[in-house]
Amino acid sequence: MYRLGWQVLRGSLWEVVDRGRARRALWIAAGITAIALVVFVATDLAHGWAGPGVLRPIAAIAFATLGVLAIAYSCFPTAREVGPELRINGRQVRPDATMSVRWSVQPYLERRARPIASEDRDDVLNNVPLLQRGLVRRLSRLGPLLVGAASGGLAALVSGQVEVFVVLWPFVYLFTLPNMVRQLGIAERARLAALDTVPPPPKHRPLWRRHPHGSKVRLPGE
């Protein structure tokens, strides 16, 4: 599931994230990081906050710089703009932000695969792509933020400023990222299974009108 989810993430990332916005956010974050690096080096030379020796300050400053870069990048919007067809009263309606599916689809998103019922085929094919886009959008925003927080925690741990248990919480949340990749894989497995499912037969429509007035025979197209 992780491999399948990673394939979905790579294939749909730039359908959710705007390349221009992501590039702009990266350049701004790089500028902020350069200033932070100068501040980290200067304050370490003045006060020695990164710890004694040579390797420890280098590692602490490197982790702290990476944390600033990732967190600064996550602060800027990178999602694609939606068109006028996806607006209601001027407000955006984001189809790539939904994280919920219908009740009929939820059983197919469990860890154990189950065959798709023909009557649920259309619901799976309609809901699963929206769920996948929502997961990709969350990964694109939450991933850099959690990586930055974990890097900052490592910097504090290497420098000896805090105890181990204080910086464990970023790593706890960091493990939610692989779980979202797994959910992408499970959703893709359900979508592929729905594509292989035979659609339900069309419902029979009576040829006679039930209304007592007018012709009893349906005209073409009615």
C-alpha positions as CSV (number, residue, x, y, z in Angstrom):
1,M,0.0,0.0,0.0
2,Y,2.9,2.4,0.7
3,R,4.3,1.9,-2.8
4,L,0.9,2.4,-4.4
5,G,0.3,5.4,-2.3
6,W,3.6,6.9,-3.2
7,Q,2.8,6.4,-6.9
8,V,-0.5,8.3,-6.4
9,L,1.3,11.1,-4.5
10,R,3.9,11.6,-7.3
11,G,1.3,11.4,-10.0
12,S,-1.2,13.9,-8.6
13,L,1.1,16.3,-6.6
14,W,1.3,18.9,-9.3
15,E,-2.4,18.6,-10.0
16,V,-3.0,20.0,-6.5
17,V,0.1,22.1,-5.9
18,D,0.8,25.1,-8.2
19,R,4.4,25.0,-9.4
20,G,4.7,28.8,-9.5
21,R,3.4,29.2,-6.0
22,A,5.7,26.4,-4.7
23,R,8.7,28.0,-6.4
24,R,7.9,31.4,-4.9
25,A,7.4,29.9,-1.4
26,L,10.7,28.1,-1.7
27,W,12.6,31.3,-2.7
28,I,11.1,33.3,0.2
29,A,11.8,30.5,2.6
30,A,15.4,30.3,1.4
31,G,15.8,34.0,2.0
32,I,14.4,33.7,5.5
33,T,16.7,30.7,6.1
34,A,19.8,32.6,5.0
35,I,19.1,35.3,7.6
36,A,18.4,32.6,10.2
37,L,21.7,30.9,9.4
38,V,23.6,34.1,10.0
39,V,21.8,34.6,13.3
40,F,22.4,31.0,14.4
41,V,26.2,31.3,13.7
42,A,26.6,34.7,15.2
43,T,24.7,33.8,18.4
44,D,26.6,30.5,18.7
45,L,29.9,32.3,18.4
46,A,28.8,34.8,21.0
47,H,27.0,32.6,23.5
48,G,27.8,29.0,22.5
49,W,24.2,27.8,22.5
50,A,24.9,25.0,20.0
51,G,27.1,23.1,22.4
52,P,30.8,22.5,22.9
53,G,33.2,21.1,20.3
54,V,33.1,21.3,16.6
55,L,30.7,18.6,15.2
56,R,27.9,19.3,17.7
57,P,27.5,23.0,16.8
58,I,27.6,22.2,13.1
59,A,24.9,19.5,13.5
60,A,22.8,21.7,15.7
61,I,22.9,24.7,13.3
62,A,22.3,22.5,10.3
63,F,19.2,20.9,11.9
64,A,18.0,24.4,13.0
65,T,18.5,25.8,9.6
66,L,16.6,23.0,7.9
67,G,13.8,23.4,10.4
68,V,13.5,27.1,9.6
69,L,13.5,26.4,5.8
70,A,10.7,23.7,6.1
71,I,8.5,25.7,8.5
72,A,8.9,28.9,6.5
73,Y,7.9,27.1,3.3
74,S,4.8,25.6,4.9
75,C,3.6,29.0,5.9
76,F,3.0,30.1,2.3
77,P,0.0,28.9,0.2
78,T,1.0,26.5,-2.6
79,A,-2.3,25.1,-3.7
80,R,-3.7,25.8,-7.2
81,E,-6.2,28.5,-7.7
82,V,-9.7,27.3,-8.5
83,G,-11.6,28.6,-11.5
84,P,-14.9,30.5,-11.5
85,E,-16.8,27.2,-12.0
86,L,-15.7,26.2,-8.5
87,R,-17.0,29.3,-6.7
88,I,-20.2,29.9,-4.9
89,N,-21.1,33.6,-4.2
90,G,-17.5,34.5,-4.8
91,R,-16.1,32.0,-2.3
92,Q,-13.8,29.1,-3.3
93,V,-15.1,25.6,-3.2
94,R,-12.1,23.3,-3.0
95,P,-12.7,19.8,-4.3
96,D,-9.1,18.9,-3.3
97,A,-9.7,19.6,0.4
98,T,-12.4,17.1,1.2
99,M,-11.5,14.2,3.5
100,S,-14.9,12.5,3.8
101,V,-16.6,9.9,1.7
102,R,-20.0,8.4,1.6
103,W,-21.1,5.7,4.0
104,S,-21.3,3.3,1.1
105,V,-17.6,3.9,0.2
106,Q,-16.1,3.7,3.7
107,P,-16.1,-0.2,4.0
108,Y,-13.8,-0.3,0.9
109,L,-11.2,1.9,2.5
110,E,-10.4,-0.5,5.3
111,R,-7.1,-2.4,5.6
112,R,-8.5,-5.6,4.3
113,A,-9.6,-5.5,0.7
114,R,-13.2,-6.5,-0.2
115,P,-14.9,-6.8,-3.5
116,I,-16.8,-3.7,-4.8
117,A,-20.5,-4.2,-5.0
118,S,-21.9,-3.1,-8.4
119,E,-24.3,-0.7,-6.8
120,D,-21.4,1.1,-5.0
121,R,-19.2,1.3,-8.1
122,D,-20.1,4.8,-9.1
123,D,-19.9,6.1,-5.5
124,V,-16.3,4.7,-5.2
125,L,-15.3,6.2,-8.5
126,N,-16.7,9.6,-7.6
127,N,-15.6,9.9,-4.0
128,V,-12.1,8.2,-4.0
129,P,-10.4,10.7,-6.3
130,L,-11.6,13.6,-4.1
131,L,-10.3,11.8,-1.0
132,Q,-7.0,11.3,-2.7
133,R,-6.7,14.9,-3.7
134,G,-7.5,15.9,-0.1
135,L,-4.8,13.6,1.2
136,V,-2.2,14.9,-1.3
137,R,-3.1,18.5,-0.4
138,R,-2.7,17.8,3.3
139,L,0.6,16.0,2.8
140,S,1.9,19.0,0.8
141,R,1.2,21.4,3.6
142,L,1.6,19.2,6.7
143,G,4.7,17.4,5.5
144,P,7.1,20.4,5.5
145,L,5.7,21.7,8.8
146,L,6.3,18.4,10.6
147,V,9.7,17.9,9.1
148,G,10.6,21.4,10.2
149,A,9.4,20.8,13.7
150,A,11.3,17.5,13.9
151,S,14.5,19.2,12.7
152,G,14.1,21.9,15.3
153,G,13.7,19.3,17.9
154,L,16.8,17.5,16.8
155,A,18.7,20.8,16.9
156,A,17.6,21.4,20.5
157,L,18.5,17.8,21.4
158,V,22.0,17.9,19.8
159,S,22.8,21.2,21.4
160,G,21.9,19.8,24.8
161,Q,19.3,22.6,25.5
162,V,16.4,20.2,26.3
163,E,15.8,16.6,27.5
164,V,14.8,13.9,25.0
165,F,11.2,13.6,26.1
166,V,10.6,17.3,25.4
167,V,11.3,17.0,21.7
168,L,9.5,13.7,21.1
169,W,6.1,15.2,20.1
170,P,7.2,16.3,16.6
171,F,8.3,12.8,15.8
172,V,5.0,11.4,17.1
173,Y,3.1,13.5,14.6
174,L,5.7,12.9,11.9
175,F,4.6,9.2,11.8
176,T,1.2,10.4,10.6
177,L,2.7,11.1,7.2
178,P,3.4,7.5,6.2
179,N,-0.1,6.6,7.4
180,M,-1.6,9.2,5.0
181,V,0.5,7.6,2.2
182,R,-0.9,4.2,3.1
183,Q,-4.4,5.7,3.0
184,L,-3.6,6.9,-0.5
185,G,-2.6,3.4,-1.5
186,I,-5.8,1.9,0.0
187,A,-7.9,4.4,-1.8
188,E,-6.2,3.7,-5.1
189,R,-6.7,0.0,-4.5
190,A,-10.4,0.6,-4.1
191,R,-10.6,2.8,-7.2
192,L,-8.8,0.2,-9.3
193,A,-11.2,-2.5,-8.0
194,A,-14.2,-0.3,-8.9
195,L,-12.9,0.1,-12.4
196,D,-12.8,-3.7,-12.8
197,T,-16.3,-4.1,-11.3
198,V,-19.2,-4.6,-13.7
199,P,-21.6,-1.6,-13.6
200,P,-25.1,-2.3,-12.4
201,P,-27.7,-3.0,-15.1
202,P,-29.9,0.0,-16.0
203,K,-33.1,0.2,-14.2
204,H,-36.2,-0.7,-16.1
205,R,-38.5,2.2,-17.0
206,P,-42.1,1.5,-17.7
207,L,-43.4,2.3,-21.2
208,W,-46.8,3.5,-20.0
209,R,-47.6,6.7,-18.2
210,R,-49.2,6.5,-14.8
211,H,-51.0,9.8,-15.2
212,P,-54.6,9.2,-16.3
213,H,-54.6,12.1,-18.8
214,G,-52.8,12.3,-22.1
215,S,-51.1,9.6,-24.2
216,K,-50.2,6.3,-22.5
217,V,-47.1,5.8,-24.7
218,R,-43.7,7.4,-23.9
219,L,-42.2,9.4,-26.7
220,P,-38.5,9.0,-27.5
221,G,-36.3,10.9,-25.0
222,E,-38.9,11.0,-22.3
